[in-house]
Amino acid sequence: MKKVLFAAVAVLALASCKKDYTCECKLGDLTYDDTIKNVTLKEATDKCNNSGSVLGVDYKCNVNVFK
């Protein structure tokens, strides 16, 4: 139980740190990367994670944490 609690605290501590994240978007066969600077993981996720369709071509954007 102590290990689970320690892991949860570690994840929360890392998630609240402000740092730079990469937002990776894929539009069909194209890939585009953008840097979101000095934000928490939650803020980066809110700004970046989305998907949809433009002129019949699907796109999907996700935060790439380990890049």
C-alpha positions in Angstrom: 0.0 0.0 0.0 2.9 2.4 0.8 4.3 1.8 -2.7 1.0 2.7 -4.4 0.8 5.9 -2.2 4.4 6.8 -3.0 3.8 6.3 -6.8 0.7 8.4 -6.7 2.5 11.3 -4.9 5.4 11.1 -7.4 3.0 11.3 -10.4 1.2 14.3 -8.9 4.5 16.0 -8.1 5.7 15.5 -11.7 2.4 16.5 -13.2 2.3 19.8 -11.4 5.8 20.9 -12.6 5.9 23.5 -15.3 8.0 22.6 -18.3 7.9 22.4 -22.1 5.8 19.8 -23.9 5.6 18.7 -27.5 2.2 18.7 -29.2 2.2 16.3 -32.0 -0.5 16.5 -34.6 -1.2 14.0 -37.4 -3.2 15.2 -40.4 -3.5 12.2 -42.8 0.1 11.3 -43.6 1.5 14.6 -42.4 2.9 15.1 -38.9 3.4 18.5 -37.3 5.1 19.2 -33.9 4.6 22.3 -31.8 6.2 23.2 -28.4 4.0 24.4 -25.6 6.3 26.1 -23.1 6.3 26.5 -19.3 3.0 24.8 -18.6 1.8 21.9 -16.4 0.9 18.5 -18.0 -2.8 19.2 -17.5 -2.5 22.6 -19.2 -0.6 21.1 -22.1 -3.2 18.3 -22.5 -6.0 20.9 -22.4 -4.4 23.0 -25.1 -3.2 20.1 -27.4 -5.3 17.0 -27.2 -8.1 17.1 -29.8 -9.2 15.4 -33.0 -11.6 15.9 -35.8 -11.8 16.3 -39.6 -10.8 19.1 -42.0 -12.1 18.9 -45.6 -12.6 15.1 -45.1 -9.1 14.5 -43.7 -9.0 13.3 -40.1 -6.5 14.8 -37.7 -5.5 14.0 -34.1 -3.3 15.9 -31.7 -1.7 14.6 -28.5 0.8 15.8 -26.0 4.1 13.9 -26.4 5.5 13.7 -22.9 8.7 11.7 -23.6 10.3 13.5 -26.5 
